[in-house]
Amino acid sequence: MDAKHRLVVVESPLKGDMAMNKKYARACMRDCLMRGEYPFASHLLYAQEGILDDTIPAERKLGMEAGFAWEEFADATVVYVDLGISAGMEKGLQKAKEAERPVEFRQLKDW
């Protein structure tokens, strides 16, 4: 892997207006890619139809655990705050803190 490309965990909200929040998460992923980063957004991946149902607590927990397992390889956690910080994002922030992984807070233009 090119040394300039960082692996980053994307934190953005999912619960609530899921359609808007998924659109926002895709914009966050694009922002990371345009910065030369390699992003991973477990909430966007695992909450797709046919994978896990985020409205079922056990499946939501499973998706979060799968995301946290991947995060041990990340160089940083990037938190997009235009839509606020959800309870799930708070858990991601706590995991980053426990892993002593750098955290960056970001906003997107036009959100």
Buried (B, 14 or more C-beta within 10 A) or exposed (E): EEEEEBBBBBBBBBBEEEEEBBEBBEBBBEBBEEEEBBBBBBBBBBBEEEEBBBEEEEBBEEBBEBBBEEBEEBEBBBBBBBBEBBEBBEBBBEBBEEBEBEBEEBEBEEE
